[in-house]
């Protein structure tokens, strides 16, 4: 735990939150500034700044939990869809440097937009990038 991290304090119960799920590893809370009704955050209790610091076992568990929360939201809130958003680094929009995953229920006409501007790429460039990544994965 990082004593200066607000999400560590929330995840470990030092700061009150509207908690919808808790176990030994995670606390899931409703966001104080929600994009939509039911917007939640999955917070690991162990401090890690981002996904780059996360071990594979924790990553597996966070995605299993995200699936459980998403299904519960669909049933409880009758949302029309759902976004799962996770930002890493300031350039990617991360503002609190404790790993957290947003689970955002979506409703018709909710006014939210989570998108990017599609660009083009050439097959040779995609193949080169794929090789670069595969080489690192196969180390």
C-alpha positions as CSV (number, residue, x, y, z in Angstrom):
1,X,0.0,0.0,0.0
2,X,1.2,3.5,-0.8
3,X,0.3,5.8,2.1
4,X,0.0,8.8,-0.2
5,X,-2.3,7.1,-2.7
6,X,-6.0,8.0,-2.4
7,X,-7.1,4.9,-4.3
8,X,-5.0,2.7,-1.8
9,X,-6.9,4.4,1.0
10,X,-10.3,3.8,-0.6
11,X,-9.5,0.3,-1.6
12,X,-8.4,-0.6,1.9
13,X,-11.4,1.0,3.6
14,X,-9.6,4.1,5.1
15,X,-11.8,6.4,3.1
16,X,-15.6,5.6,2.8
17,X,-17.0,4.7,-0.6
18,X,-20.1,3.3,-2.1
19,X,-18.8,-0.2,-2.4
20,X,-20.6,-2.7,-4.6
21,X,-18.1,-5.6,-4.2
22,X,-15.1,-6.5,-2.0
23,X,-12.8,-9.4,-1.5
24,X,-9.2,-9.9,-0.3
25,X,-7.7,-8.4,-3.6
26,X,-10.2,-5.8,-4.9
27,X,-12.8,-3.3,-3.9
28,X,-15.3,-2.1,-6.5
29,X,-16.8,1.3,-5.9
30,X,-19.2,3.7,-7.6
31,X,-17.3,6.6,-9.1
32,X,-17.8,10.0,-7.4
33,X,-17.9,11.7,-10.8
34,X,-19.8,9.2,-12.9
35,X,-20.0,9.3,-16.7
36,X,-23.4,7.5,-16.4
37,X,-25.6,6.0,-13.7
38,X,-23.7,3.0,-12.2
39,X,-20.2,4.0,-13.3
40,X,-17.9,1.9,-11.2
41,X,-14.2,1.5,-10.5
42,X,-12.3,-1.8,-9.9
43,X,-9.5,-1.0,-7.4
44,X,-6.8,-3.5,-6.5
45,X,-6.0,-3.3,-2.8
46,X,-2.3,-3.7,-3.6
47,X,-0.8,-0.6,-5.0
48,X,0.4,-0.7,-8.6
49,X,0.5,2.4,-10.7
50,X,-0.7,0.9,-14.0
51,X,-1.0,-2.3,-16.0
52,X,2.7,-2.4,-16.7
53,X,3.3,-3.1,-13.0
54,X,0.6,-5.7,-12.8
55,X,1.4,-9.4,-12.5
56,X,-0.4,-11.9,-14.8
57,X,-2.3,-13.5,-12.0
58,X,-3.8,-10.2,-10.9
59,X,-4.6,-9.3,-14.5
60,X,-6.5,-12.5,-14.9
61,X,-8.5,-11.9,-11.8
62,X,-9.3,-8.3,-12.6
63,X,-10.8,-9.3,-16.0
64,X,-12.8,-12.1,-14.4
65,X,-14.2,-9.6,-11.9
66,X,-14.9,-7.1,-14.6
67,X,-17.1,-9.7,-16.4
68,X,-19.0,-10.4,-13.1
69,X,-19.6,-6.8,-12.5
70,X,-20.7,-6.1,-16.1
71,X,-23.2,-8.9,-16.0
72,X,-24.6,-7.7,-12.6
73,X,-24.9,-4.2,-14.0
74,X,-26.7,-5.4,-17.1
75,X,-29.3,-7.1,-14.9
76,X,-29.6,-4.5,-12.1
77,X,-29.5,-1.3,-14.1
78,X,-31.0,-2.6,-17.4
79,X,-28.3,-0.7,-19.3
80,X,-28.2,-0.9,-23.1
81,X,-24.4,-1.6,-23.3
82,X,-21.3,-1.1,-21.3
83,X,-17.7,0.2,-21.7
84,X,-14.7,-1.2,-19.9
85,X,-12.0,1.5,-19.9
86,X,-8.5,1.3,-18.4
87,X,-6.0,4.0,-19.0
88,X,-2.2,3.7,-18.5
89,X,0.0,6.8,-18.3
90,X,-0.8,10.5,-18.5
91,X,-0.8,10.5,-22.3
92,X,-3.5,7.8,-22.2
93,X,-5.7,9.8,-19.9
94,X,-4.7,8.3,-16.5
95,X,-5.2,10.9,-13.8
96,X,-4.8,8.7,-10.6
97,X,-1.7,6.6,-10.7
98,X,-3.1,3.5,-9.0
99,X,-4.4,0.9,-11.5
100,X,-8.1,1.1,-11.8
101,X,-10.6,-0.1,-14.3
102,X,-13.8,1.8,-15.2
103,X,-17.0,-0.2,-15.8
104,X,-19.4,2.3,-17.4
105,X,-23.0,1.3,-18.1
106,X,-24.3,2.8,-21.3
107,X,-27.8,4.0,-22.0
108,X,-29.4,5.1,-25.2
109,X,-29.0,8.9,-25.4
110,X,-26.6,9.1,-22.4
111,X,-24.6,11.7,-24.2
112,X,-21.2,10.0,-23.6
113,X,-18.7,9.3,-26.3
114,X,-15.8,7.0,-25.9
115,X,-14.0,6.8,-29.2
116,X,-10.9,7.5,-31.3
117,X,-10.3,8.8,-34.8
118,X,-9.6,5.8,-37.1
119,X,-6.5,6.0,-39.2
120,X,-5.1,3.9,-42.0
121,X,-2.2,1.5,-42.1
122,X,-0.3,-0.5,-44.7
123,X,0.0,-4.2,-44.5
124,X,3.8,-4.1,-44.5
125,X,3.7,-1.7,-41.5
126,X,1.2,-3.9,-39.6
127,X,3.4,-7.0,-40.3
128,X,6.5,-5.2,-39.0
129,X,4.8,-4.0,-35.9
130,X,3.4,-7.5,-35.3
131,X,6.9,-9.0,-35.6
132,X,8.3,-6.4,-33.1
133,X,5.7,-7.3,-30.5
134,X,6.0,-11.1,-31.1
135,X,9.7,-10.9,-30.6
136,X,9.2,-9.4,-27.2
137,X,6.5,-11.9,-26.3
138,X,8.7,-14.8,-27.3
139,X,11.8,-13.7,-25.3
